[in-house]
Amino acid sequence: MSKRRHFTQSEREQWLARFDSHDSTAASFCRNHDLCYQTFLRWRRLARQQHPPSAPGPFIELELPAQSPSSAPHQTVELSFPGGLTLRILPNTSQQEP
């Protein structure tokens, strides 16, 4: 028979912070620390409601895969955003003298 434990708000926040610094699933984390999985999920849900994640800044750095210099000008880049917006960057087709 398992013994029921009660945690303060501060203790719950500490457990959530510990989980965020681990590279494991919530189920594995709870099992390893003898926490009730369903309770832990409730803590996470409530924390997200109280402190929703902030939106990313206005700029997002993108890195394209390495290409040979001769193929780079012929590459088309396409970004699709939620809501159906698509940004398409077409290759530079004009030849410029160095």
CORGICOR-V21803 format. One record per backbone hydrogen bond with DSSP energy under -1.0 kcal/mol. NH is the residue of the N-H (numbers start at 1). CO is the residue of the C=O. E is the energy in kcal/mol with one decimal. If there is no record, write none. Layout:
nh->NH co->CO e->E
nh->NH co->CO e->E
//
This chain:
nh->12 co->8 e->-2.4
nh->13 co->9 e->-2.4
nh->14 co->10 e->-2.0
nh->15 co->11 e->-2.3
nh->16 co->12 e->-2.4
nh->17 co->13 e->-2.3
nh->18 co->14 e->-2.4
nh->19 co->15 e->-2.3
nh->20 co->16 e->-2.2
nh->21 co->17 e->-1.3
nh->22 co->19 e->-1.6
nh->29 co->25 e->-2.6
nh->30 co->26 e->-2.6
nh->31 co->27 e->-2.3
nh->32 co->28 e->-2.6
nh->33 co->29 e->-1.5
nh->35 co->30 e->-2.6
nh->40 co->36 e->-2.5
nh->41 co->37 e->-2.4
nh->42 co->38 e->-1.8
nh->43 co->39 e->-2.3
nh->44 co->40 e->-2.2
nh->45 co->41 e->-2.4
nh->46 co->42 e->-2.7
nh->47 co->43 e->-2.4
nh->48 co->44 e->-2.2
nh->49 co->45 e->-1.9
nh->50 co->46 e->-2.0
nh->51 co->47 e->-2.4
nh->71 co->68 e->-1.2
nh->72 co->68 e->-1.5
nh->74 co->71 e->-1.2
nh->75 co->72 e->-1.6
nh->77 co->89 e->-2.3
nh->79 co->87 e->-3.1
nh->81 co->85 e->-3.6
nh->84 co->81 e->-1.3
nh->87 co->79 e->-3.0
nh->89 co->77 e->-3.5
//
